[in-house]
Amino acid sequence: MKLSVRTDTITSKAGDRFVVSLPDGDDSIILNPTASRIWGEIMSTEVVESVELEKLLLSWYPSLSRETAAGDVSKFVERLKAHFLVEEVG
């Protein structure tokens, strides 16, 4: 799955965490440090594939299994999509 951050997403940083929200939304999400690192990777490129995020997670946490990394990335991406912060592209 290819992802892109919506252009109207507002991102700010508080310490080692990102806070993300949409201008028309009442909710903001404060990301934990690992989610913040993944968010930073998503924001740093125009389009990112979820498999690339899984590989990053595995490089940061070598003791994770591939299945756990894939599940964690999938849950995170679904949460971002539920809050309309990212879009599937291509």
C-alpha positions in Angstrom: 0.0 0.0 0.0 1.3 3.4 -1.0 0.6 6.3 1.4 0.8 10.1 1.2 0.2 12.7 4.0 -2.8 14.8 3.2 -1.7 18.3 2.2 -4.0 19.9 4.9 -2.5 17.9 7.8 -1.1 20.1 10.5 2.0 18.7 12.2 3.8 20.1 15.2 6.5 18.6 17.4 6.6 18.4 21.2 9.9 17.0 22.4 10.3 13.7 20.6 6.7 13.4 19.7 4.6 14.7 16.8 1.1 16.1 17.2 -1.0 15.7 14.1 -4.4 17.0 13.1 -6.5 18.3 10.3 -7.5 22.0 10.2 -11.2 21.2 10.1 -11.0 18.5 12.8 -11.5 18.9 16.5 -9.1 16.0 17.3 -5.4 15.8 17.5 -3.3 12.8 17.9 -0.1 12.8 20.0 2.1 10.1 18.7 4.4 8.0 20.8 8.1 8.1 20.1 8.1 5.1 17.7 5.0 6.3 15.9 6.6 9.8 15.7 9.6 8.3 13.9 7.4 6.5 11.4 5.4 9.7 10.9 8.6 11.6 10.3 9.4 9.0 7.6 6.0 9.3 6.0 6.3 13.1 6.0 9.8 13.1 4.5 8.7 11.7 1.2 5.9 12.3 -1.2 4.8 8.7 -1.3 5.9 5.8 1.0 5.0 2.1 0.8 3.9 0.4 4.0 6.5 -2.3 3.4 9.2 0.3 3.6 7.8 1.4 7.0 7.9 -2.3 8.1 11.6 -2.5 7.1 12.4 0.7 9.1 10.7 -0.7 12.1 12.7 -3.9 11.9 15.9 -1.9 11.5 15.1 0.1 14.7 13.9 -3.0 16.6 15.8 -6.1 15.3 14.2 -8.4 17.8 10.7 -7.8 16.3 9.4 -10.5 14.0 8.4 -9.5 10.5 4.8 -10.4 11.3 4.8 -8.2 14.4 6.3 -5.3 12.4 3.7 -5.7 9.6 0.9 -5.8 12.1 2.1 -2.8 14.0 2.5 -0.7 10.8 -0.9 -1.9 9.6 -2.6 -0.8 12.8 -0.8 2.6 12.8 -1.7 3.2 9.1 -5.3 2.3 9.7 -5.4 4.7 12.7 -4.0 7.5 10.5 -6.5 6.7 7.7 -9.4 6.7 10.2 -8.4 10.2 11.2 -8.0 11.2 7.5 -4.3 12.1 8.0 -3.0 10.0 5.1 -4.3 8.9 1.8 -3.7 5.8 -0.3 -2.2 6.7 -3.6 -1.5 4.8 -6.9 
